[in-house]
Amino acid sequence: MTFDPLVFQDFQAKFSHFFSKFSFHSAVQHSTLHFLLEMQLLLVILVFPPQLFESESCTYTYLLADTETKDAVIIDPVLEKLDRDVKLVQELGLNLTVAVNTHCHADHITSTGLMKKRILGLKSAISKFSGASADIQLSEGDKIPFGKHYLVVKETPGHTDGCSTLVLDDELMAFTGDALLIRGCGRTDFQQGSSSKLYDSIHQKIFTLPEQCLIYPAHDYLGQTVSTVGEERKLNPRLTKSKEEFIKIMDNL
């Protein structure tokens, strides 16, 4: 698809009134709309912001769907927002097949168990190293399909042993959980945390993705919503350091 600035401006105008209801930076709106025009993939931002937000734990939930088949997956759903998420899936007429958690969350409870009771055929998924029960135990390289698209599982331990990063099949998006955050990273002082493992995971599994790949974390506490691999490689104050310096930083947080 060729990008047409006039089409983009028209599309942006139609949805600006909706985006104005939410506290998302204009640059994020622009990059989001540009992506939607460039890619024939529905990230449910056609009718909703890039992230579905839960304010108590500052958790982002993501809903992705294939526009043709309407098969969908949801990433890191939160118990307190179960009704919101189920309602959105039903309103959009999506066939939600998998609810996947990037890791076991210490700061909130996942809604996957109750969501399975309300959405017929829904399966739960999480890393086999998480210690949690799920219908699908994920390993490195596994694919989570939705229509003609899929997410590729990359094992990125360090915050916990069972952390996974989920990468879109075309490598234009990566859902990094609590491993890589925007200008930060997940804690390593509990839940089998390891600063050494986390540094290696990010540098070997995430920073090797294309620099334009969009980074969508599981949390943000400063109102930031999206970054890129290129930005984080250059600007992340912790991960631009050597491994030894990174470990010292994490040990003294």
N, C-alpha and C positions, 0 to 999 in steps of 0.2 A: 504494500500500500504506500503510495507517495504522499508525503505530508503536504497539505495545502494550508497556508496560514489563514486564508479567508474562511475555510471550513472550520479551522480551529477556533477562530474568533467568534464565529457564530455559535459553535458548540459551547464555548466558554461562557458566552453571554446567557445562554439558556439555563446553565446550571449555577451561575454565580450567585443567584438569590438563595439557592439551597446551601452552597458552601458557606455563605455569609453567616449562617446560623451557628457555625462551629468555629472554634478558635484554632484553625489550622493556617499556617503561614501561606502566603500567596504563592511562593515559589513551589511549595508542595502541590498546590492546586494546579499550577501550570504543568509541572512534570507529570502529574497524574493524568491530566487531560491529554497531554501530548502522547503519553504511552498508550492510552486507550485508542487514539486515532491511528497510531503506528501499528498496534497489534490487534488482531481480531480475537481478543480474549476478554471475557467479562470478569473483572475483579470486583464485582459488585460495588464499584465506585461510580458506576453510571448513575446509581441512585443513592449512594451512601459514601461518606468519606473513606479514604484508604484503610483506616483502622476503625474497628468498633471498639470503643473505649470503656473501661471499667475504672472509675475514678478512685475507689478506695485503695486498690492495690496498684493503680496506674498500669493496668494490663491491657495490651492490645490483642484483640481477636481478629482473625482474618478469614474471610469467606471468598473462595474462588470457585468460579463455575465456567463451564464450556457453554458458549452462546448457542450452539446448535443443539446439543443433546440435553443441556441443562443439568448434566451431572455435576456435582459440587463436592468440595471438601471444606472443612472448617478447621482452623488451627487455633489451639489454646483457648477454647471456650471457658467462660467463668460461670460458676454456679449462680451468682447473683444476677447474671444477665441471661439466664436460660430462656425466660419468656420472650425477651427481645430477639434473641437469635432464632428461636423456633418460629416466631412470627415473621421475621424477615425471610427465612427460607420458604415459608408457606406463601407469603405475598408474592415472591418472585417466581413461584412455581418450580423451585429447584428440586432435583433428586439428590439429596444429601446422602452420600455413600460412606464417607469416612470422617470421623472426628479424631484429629491427631493432636497429641500434646508433644511439644518440643522437649519436655522434661517433667519430672515431678516438681510441682511448684510448692515452695515453702510458705509463700505469702498469700495464697488463695486456694480455693478448692475448685477443681475442674467440674464442669457440668456434663461431661461425656456420659456418665452412668445414667443420669436422669434423662438426658437428651435421647438416648437409645430407646427409652420407654415411650417417647413421644413421636419419634420419627421411625417408621417401619423400615427395617433393613439396614439401619445405620450400624456401622462397626467402629469400635474404638481402636486406636493405634498409639504405640509409644515404643521407645527403644527397649530392646531386650535386656539392656544393662541397667534399666531404671529401677528394677525391683518391683515395679507395679504390674498389676494384671491388666490385660487388654486382649481384644480379639485378635489383633495383629501385633506381633512382636517384631519390631523393625531392626534391620541390620544395615551396615554400610552398603550403598549401592541399590538398595531396594527402591522400587518405584510405587508411588501412590497415584493411580490413574484417576482422571475425571474427564470423561469424554475423550477427545483426541489429545488432551494434554496430560501431563503427569508431573509430580514432584519427585525429585531424587533425594534420597536420604544420605546425608553426610554425618558421620559420627564425630561430634565435636565436644568431647569430655573436657572437664576442667572446673566448671561451675558445679556440675555433678557428674557422676560416672555415666549417666544415661542421657546426656544432652545430645540433641540432634539439630542439625541445620537442614532445612528443606529448600531445595533449589529448583526453581521452575525449569522445565525441560529445555528452554532456549537460553537459560542462564541470564535472563534479564531481571530476575528477582530472586532474592534469598531471604528466607524467614529464619532468623538466626537465634530465636529464643532468648535465653539469658547469656549465651556465650559472648557474642559481640553486640554491644549497645552503641548508640550514637555518641561518639566521643567518650566511650567508656567500655566496660565489660562487666560480666557477672562477678559476684563475690566468690572467693575461693576459701573462705574460712569456716565453712560448714558443709554438710551434705556431701561428703567425700570430695571436697574441693581440693584442687591442685593447681597452683599458679603455673607450674612448669607444663602440665598437660594443656591448660587453657591457652597459653602462649603458642604452643605447637599447633593446637587445633585451629586456632584462628589464622595463623600464618600459613599453614599447610593446606587447610581445607576451604577457607573463606577468602583470604587475600590472594589466592591463586585464581579466583574467578575474574571475569572481565571487569575492568575498572568502572565501566558504566553500569554494572549490575546494581540494582537497587537493593538496599539493605533495610529490611523491616524487622525490628526487634520485638521482643515480647513485652518490654517495659520501656517507659521513659518518664522521668520525674520532672522534666523541665519544659514540657510542651513540644519537644522535638518529635517529628513523626517519621522521617525517612532520610536516609543518607545513601551513599554509594560506596562501593569497594574502594574506588580511587580516593575518595575523600578520607575514608578511615585509614587507609594506608599512609596518607600524608599528614593527617591532622589529629588522629586519635592520640591524646597526650600520654596514654599508657603504652600503647602498642607500637609506637614509633621508637620506643626505647629498645635497648638490647634485652635479651632474655634475662640476664642477671639483674639489670635495672628494674625490669618489670616485676620480677619476683620480690625485690625489695619494696617496691611501691605497694604491691598487694599485701605484703606482710605488715605494712605500717598504716593501712587504712583505718 
